[in-house]
């Protein structure tokens, strides 16, 4: 079955030199670019993947944007977490449909968008940031892709604590996450997953020391590199640039040491 576009769809129009345009199809609308004008009515009801032309005769493809496409073109006032890191974050937090995920450090909303995408209509994302202007931008970015209903914003400093309890996954995108592990402990389920991202090794060291003090273990620290290749069969080789260090990822699980486990004071030989 060939799937076709319809009014209201978010579409990505890609020129042959990889320039991308994101639009919601609307009867009577038009996309104006320096490569020409395209009428929305000519784009509604055609198969996804179709090659189309502007009024100047310049060819483009019309495709459904992937999550990666959406994240890379997030409107931003602050540095976003890159898709290469987000993919691994989703994996390590076991993010999935129906879950509740909490983040602190909304920023421009790229990670909140990915969380909202993955938890589905039955899930929920709760995002904390003390800057209302950034949360407003994140809200606009979510509205652009129809995911705003899955995210709740809390505008305050998390030093005051989180409202939620027993959340399944919690991620901090803050410069000093080691200062907030008591708040994390009181919110994260004892079976939950914790993650953070930091730009420098001294910040990572501070977090590692704090994780040990707050009964977190099974800790991993990593960074992710990605290198693309020129997709030309007879001269396949790496592209001239690669996406290297963008941040250190830290993951940990809350644990209950034997000394504080329920009934640990009982005589095991009794």
LINRAZI-V421485 format. One record per helix or strand of 3 or more residues. SS is the DSSP state (helix for helix, strand for strand). FROM is the first residue (numbers start at 1). LEN is the number of residues. If there is no record, write none. Layout:
ss=(SS;SS)
from=(FROM;FROM)
len=(LEN;LEN)
This chain:
ss=(strand;strand;strand;strand;helix;strand;strand;helix;helix;strand;helix;strand;helix;helix;strand;helix;strand;helix;strand;helix;strand;helix;strand;helix)
from=(10;20;30;36;40;51;59;67;83;100;110;124;132;148;151;158;167;177;188;201;216;233;248;258)
len=(6;5;4;4;3;3;5;6;10;5;10;6;13;3;5;3;6;11;11;13;7;3;7;3)
